[in-house]
Amino acid sequence: MRLDDGHYFDAELAETHSDLLYWAKLDGLPVALYLLFEHQSSPEPCMAFRLLRYVVRILERWRHDHPHASRLPPVVAIVLAHTDGGWTAATSLRELFDLPDDLLALLGPYLPQLRYLLDDLSMRSDQELRARAMSALGTIALLFLRHGRDKQGLLTLLRDWADLLRAVWHAHDGREALAVLVRYALLANDATTRQNLSEALVPLLDAAAHEVVMTEGERLIKLGEARGEARGEARGEARGEARGRSAALVAVLQARGFRVSKAVRQRVMACGDVATLDRWITRAATADSLRMVFDQ
């Protein structure tokens, strides 16, 4: 299989989803396998519709790269989930259409169809996951996904996975692989700290694992601080923009000869929505009364 370099989920979902697209050959013909990793604790009710959008994007890009093709490659969608309580959302687009069974049977042939394969880790036992034909890193990654939010048992379970952890640690790029697992554990489980994770891993591996845990913890702390600063700057810029619009609106109203009372000024200055302020400014340019400016 060949790994594609594209991502097809929406940018705002980057913290809750990740995806991989593989191209393979089936009887010499191209087939795409689209894997979506669902990181939320509850299932996405409209996952089938979301997947339809991603599949369309994949096909659009394929058409762009093969402009003379008259046929499309099949795209098989696969969702890997580890939601609390198991996956309960519809696994086909057909189930999402709001129709009684008789009408759905009548209209079904004319509606878009998409069914995805579901690998629900919450419904698999650790023994089942360990029995899969996978590398040690692949297996331990699935186990981390399955138990990552378990505030009581994650650290205890590490002892049961000692053989897998040692295989990962001593493999090529084992340090980087352990760092990924540590980062996930710290992000997914607020009961897991750098200290208790280090205390659990060092006896299973060696003293160098402590450095990996501390380094990843520091990296996450700095990342969180940077994001906090960015959000603060964005909020500050938005407030400044709104204040500028508010002052402009008051100036327009006064230039038009309206009496800007204390109540009107307070209403204007209290509004932090730039779109609303822009709408009021536009109305103020031609309105015959303050009511025409502010009434919805």
C-alpha positions in Angstrom: 0.0 0.0 0.0 1.1 3.5 -0.7 0.5 6.2 1.9 -1.0 9.4 0.5 0.2 12.8 1.8 -3.1 14.5 2.1 -5.5 15.1 5.0 -9.2 15.5 4.3 -10.9 16.2 7.6 -11.9 19.8 8.5 -9.1 22.0 9.9 -11.1 22.8 13.1 -11.3 19.0 13.9 -7.6 18.6 14.0 -7.6 18.0 17.8 -10.4 15.3 17.7 -9.6 13.6 14.4 -6.7 12.3 12.4 -6.7 10.4 9.2 -4.6 8.4 6.8 -5.3 7.6 3.1 -3.7 4.5 1.5 -3.7 3.5 -2.2 -3.6 -0.1 -3.1 -4.2 -2.3 -6.1 -7.0 -4.9 -6.3 -6.8 -7.0 -9.5 -4.5 -4.3 -10.9 -7.1 -1.6 -10.2 -6.6 1.3 -7.8 -8.5 1.2 -4.5 -8.3 3.8 -1.8 -8.5 3.0 1.9 -9.5 6.0 4.0 -8.9 5.6 7.7 -10.4 8.1 10.1 -9.2 8.0 13.8 -12.0 9.3 16.1 -10.5 10.7 19.3 -13.6 11.9 21.0 -15.1 10.2 24.1 -18.6 10.1 22.4 -19.5 9.0 18.9 -20.2 11.5 16.2 -23.9 11.1 15.2 -23.4 12.2 11.6 -20.1 10.4 11.0 -21.4 8.8 7.8 -22.3 12.2 6.3 -18.9 13.6 7.4 -17.2 10.7 5.7 -19.1 11.3 2.5 -17.7 14.8 2.4 -14.2 13.4 2.9 -14.6 10.7 0.2 -15.9 13.4 -2.2 -12.7 15.4 -1.6 -10.6 12.4 -2.2 -12.3 11.7 -5.5 -12.2 15.4 -6.5 -8.4 15.4 -6.0 -8.1 12.1 -7.9 -10.2 13.6 -10.8 -7.9 16.6 -10.8 -4.8 14.3 -11.1 -6.5 12.1 -13.8 -8.5 14.6 -15.9 -9.1 12.1 -18.8 -10.4 9.2 -16.6 -14.0 8.3 -17.2 -14.3 6.0 -14.1 -13.6 6.6 -10.4 -11.6 4.4 -8.0 -13.5 2.9 -5.1 -12.9 4.5 -1.7 -13.4 2.3 1.4 -13.9 4.3 4.6 -12.8 2.9 7.9 -13.4 4.5 11.3 -11.2 3.6 14.3 -13.0 4.6 17.5 -12.5 4.2 21.2 -15.5 6.1 22.6 -16.8 5.5 26.1 -19.6 2.9 26.1 -19.1 1.8 22.5 -20.0 3.3 19.2 -23.8 4.0 18.9 -23.9 6.2 15.8 -25.2 5.2 12.4 -22.6 3.3 10.3 -24.3 4.2 7.0 -25.6 7.3 5.4 -28.9 5.6 4.7 -29.7 5.4 8.4 -29.4 9.2 8.7 -32.2 10.0 6.3 -35.3 11.1 8.1 -37.8 8.9 6.5 -40.1 6.0 7.6 -39.1 2.6 6.5 -41.6 2.3 3.7 -40.6 5.6 2.1 -36.9 4.9 2.7 -37.3 1.6 0.8 -39.0 3.5 -2.0 -36.5 6.3 -2.3 -33.4 4.4 -1.2 -32.1 3.6 -4.7 -32.1 7.3 -5.5 -30.3 8.5 -2.4 -26.5 8.6 -1.8 -25.2 5.5 -0.1 -22.1 5.2 2.1 -21.4 2.5 4.7 -18.1 2.6 6.6 -16.2 -0.2 8.3 -16.0 0.4 12.1 -13.2 -0.8 14.4 -14.6 -0.1 17.8 -11.8 -0.6 20.3 -14.1 -0.3 23.3 -15.8 -3.5 22.2 -12.5 -5.4 21.8 -10.6 -7.1 24.7 -6.9 -6.5 25.2 -6.3 -10.2 24.3 -8.1 -9.6 20.9 -5.9 -6.5 20.2 -2.7 -8.3 21.2 -3.7 -11.2 18.9 -3.7 -9.0 15.8 -0.9 -9.3 13.3 0.7 -6.0 14.1 4.0 -4.6 15.2 4.6 -4.0 18.9 4.2 -0.3 18.4 0.9 -0.8 16.5 -0.5 -3.0 19.3 0.6 -0.8 22.2 -0.9 2.2 20.3 -4.3 0.5 20.1 -4.0 -0.4 23.8 -3.2 3.2 24.7 -6.2 4.4 22.7 -8.5 1.9 24.3 -7.4 2.7 27.9 -6.1 6.2 27.5 -9.0 7.9 29.4 -9.0 5.3 32.2 -8.1 7.4 35.2 -7.8 4.4 37.5 -6.1 1.7 35.5 -3.8 3.1 32.8 -0.6 3.2 34.9 -1.4 -0.2 36.4 -1.9 -1.7 32.9 1.6 -0.6 31.8 3.0 -3.6 33.8 0.8 -5.9 31.7 2.2 -4.4 28.5 5.8 -4.5 29.6 6.8 -6.9 26.8 5.4 -4.5 24.2 6.8 -1.4 25.8 10.3 -3.0 25.9 10.0 -4.1 22.2 9.1 -0.5 21.3 11.8 1.0 23.5 14.6 -1.2 22.1 13.5 -0.9 18.4 14.9 1.6 15.9 13.6 5.1 16.8 12.2 3.6 20.1 12.8 6.9 21.9 10.7 8.8 19.5 8.0 6.1 19.6 7.8 6.2 23.4 7.6 10.0 23.2 4.4 9.7 21.1 2.9 7.3 23.7 3.8 9.5 26.6 2.4 12.6 24.9 -0.9 10.8 24.3 -1.1 9.5 27.8 -0.5 13.0 29.2 -3.0 14.6 26.9 -5.8 12.0 27.2 -5.7 11.4 30.9 -5.7 14.3 33.4 -4.9 11.8 36.2 -1.6 11.0 34.5 1.3 13.2 35.5 4.9 13.3 34.4 6.0 12.0 37.8 3.7 9.0 38.1 4.2 8.1 34.5 7.9 8.2 34.9 7.7 6.1 38.1 5.7 3.5 36.2 7.9 3.3 33.0 11.4 3.5 34.5 11.2 0.1 36.3 9.9 -1.5 33.1 12.4 0.1 30.7 15.4 2.0 32.1 16.4 5.3 33.6 16.5 7.0 30.2 12.7 6.7 30.0 12.5 9.3 32.7 14.1 11.9 30.4 11.6 11.1 27.6 8.7 11.6 30.0 10.0 14.9 31.4 10.9 16.3 28.0 7.5 15.5 26.6 5.8 17.0 29.6 7.8 20.2 29.3 6.9 20.4 25.6 3.2 20.1 26.3 3.4 22.8 29.0 5.1 25.2 26.6 2.6 24.3 23.9 -0.3 25.0 26.2 1.3 28.3 27.3 1.8 29.3 23.6 -1.8 28.5 22.7 -3.1 30.4 25.7 -1.1 33.5 24.7 -2.4 33.2 21.1 -6.0 32.9 22.3 -5.4 35.9 24.6 -3.9 37.9 21.7 -6.8 37.0 19.4 -9.4 38.0 22.1 -7.5 41.3 22.6 -7.5 42.0 18.9 -11.2 41.2 18.6 -12.0 43.5 21.6 -9.9 46.3 20.0 -11.7 45.9 16.7 -15.1 46.0 18.3 -14.2 49.2 20.3 -13.1 50.8 17.1 -16.4 50.0 15.4 -18.3 51.2 18.4 -16.5 54.6 18.3 -17.1 54.8 14.6 -20.9 54.2 15.1 -21.2 56.9 17.7 -19.4 59.3 15.4 -21.7 58.5 12.5 -24.8 58.9 14.7 -23.6 62.3 16.0 -22.7 63.5 12.5 -26.2 62.6 11.4 -27.6 64.8 14.1 -29.0 62.0 16.4 -28.9 62.5 20.1 -26.7 59.8 21.5 -27.9 59.3 25.1 -26.0 57.5 27.8 -28.2 54.4 27.3 -27.5 54.4 23.6 -23.8 54.9 24.1 -23.7 52.0 26.7 -25.6 49.7 24.3 -23.1 50.5 21.5 -20.0 50.1 23.6 -21.3 46.9 25.2 -21.7 45.2 21.9 -18.6 43.1 21.1 -19.9 41.6 17.8 -18.1 43.2 14.9 -20.7 42.0 12.4 -23.6 43.6 14.4 -21.7 46.8 14.7 -21.0 46.9 11.0 -24.7 46.4 10.4 -25.6 49.2 12.7 -23.0 51.5 11.0 -24.5 50.8 7.6 -28.0 51.5 8.8 -26.9 54.7 10.6 -25.7 56.2 7.3 -29.3 56.4 6.0 -31.7 55.8 8.9 -34.3 58.4 9.8 -34.4 57.4 13.5 -32.4 55.5 16.1 -35.0 52.8 16.1 -34.3 52.1 12.4 -30.6 51.7 13.4 -31.0 49.2 16.2 -34.2 47.3 15.5 -33.7 43.8 14.2 
